Amino acid sequence: MHSFTAPLDIRYDAEASKILGADHWRVITSFRYYLSSKYSEQWVTVPAGYLTDGASVPQLLWNLIPPWGSYGQAAVVHDLLCEYLAIVVAGELVSITRVRCDEIFCESMGVLGVPEWKRWAIYQGVSMYRELARIEKPSTTPLKRKLEAAWKATSRDDARLS
């Protein structure tokens, strides 16, 4: 069975949100999502310091599917996958397609107990967006990476002062 190694621990980051022009939350505690079973050879690691916007749902649909819900941790994994288009297999980074990112998103929502109808609706939404926008490349941005790296450096400095 698929599994997460820790619960989702995020905080709203007002400064990053202002700089990036959209609401972003920072992952405080890193976690890993195993794709086949706990401690399998395939996983995704979401590092502390990673910035996420949660589920990218059009505001018109927030009454049905808000940006955060029981699928929140799966949305964070999906954001990271879309930015890097890679998973770890037997300790090596392996490229994946955007279609596979969306499949992993759907799988991980199931692990979190998201009802099947909601998983299906969210999966159809991300699939439709991928197809309409013809997304095939990683979605990472240098500014976001810079903000993540700066937070990690500050966190290390704070830990040394403690």
MIFI-292508 format. One record per residue (C-alpha): y, z, x. Coordinates in steps of 0.1 Angstrom, whole numbers, plus 2048, in hexadecimal, padded with zeros to 3 digits. Example, Ala and Ser with C-alpha at 12.3 -4.5 7.8 and 13.67 -1.06 7.14 Angstrom:
<pts>
7D384E87B
7F5847889
</pts>
This chain:
<pts>
800800800
8237F880C
839816815
85B823820
85C83D83B
87A85082E
89085180E
8B083E80D
8CD85281C
8EE83F819
913848817
93083380A
945826828
96982281D
97581583E
95A7FB842
95F7F181D
9847EC823
97E7D7842
9637C2833
9757BE811
9587CB7FC
9477EC7F5
92E7F5810
917813816
90A81F838
8E682883E
8E684B84D
8C184F853
8AD832860
88C82984F
870810851
8607FC835
83C7F283C
8317D282C
80C7D7826
8037FC82C
81281A83D
812814862
8077F085E
8107D5878
82C7C7862
84D7D985B
8727D9857
8887F4867
8AA7FC858
8BD80E873
8D682A86E
8F981B86E
8EF7FC85A
9097F2840
8FD7E681E
90D7DC7FD
8EE7E57E9
8E17CB7CF
8F97AE7CD
8FA7AC7A7
91779A796
92E7B5785
9277A4763
9037B1765
9097D4772
9017E3750
8DE7D5754
8D97D677A
8F47EA78D
8F87E67B3
8E58077B8
8C68147A6
8A181C7AC
8A07FB7C0
8BC8067D8
8A680A7F6
8957E97F0
8B87D97EE
8C17E7810
8A17D981F
8A97B780E
8CD7B881C
8C07BD83F
8A57A283C
8BF78982F
8D579184D
8BA78D867
89E778857
88478B86B
86A7A6869
8557B8883
8317AD886
81B7C08A0
83A7CB8B2
84A7A88B4
86779A8A1
85B77E88A
872766877
86E764852
87D74E837
89775981D
87B754803
86676E815
884785816
8867837F0
8607897ED
8627A8802
87F7B47ED
8697B07CE
84B7C27DF
8617DF7EB
86F7E47C8
84C7E87BB
8458037D6
8648157C8
8568147A5
8707FC797
8647F0775
8547CD776
86E7BD75E
88A7C9775
8797BE795
87479C785
898799779
8A67A379B
88D78C7AE
89776F797
8BC77679E
8B97777C4
8A27587C3
8BB7457AD
8D774E7C4
8C47447E3
8BC7227D3
8DE71B7C5
8F07267E5
8D57147FA
8D3732811
8BC72D82F
8CF73E84C
8D4762854
8F2771842
8FE78885E
92378B867
931795889
94B7AD87A
9307C0867
91B7C2887
9397CF89A
93F7EB880
91A7F5881
91A7F68A7
93A80B8A8
92B824890
90B8278A5
92082D8C4
9358478B3
9168588A5
90785A8C8
9278698D6
9288838BA
90488D8C1
90C8928E6
9298A98DD
9148BF8C6
</pts>
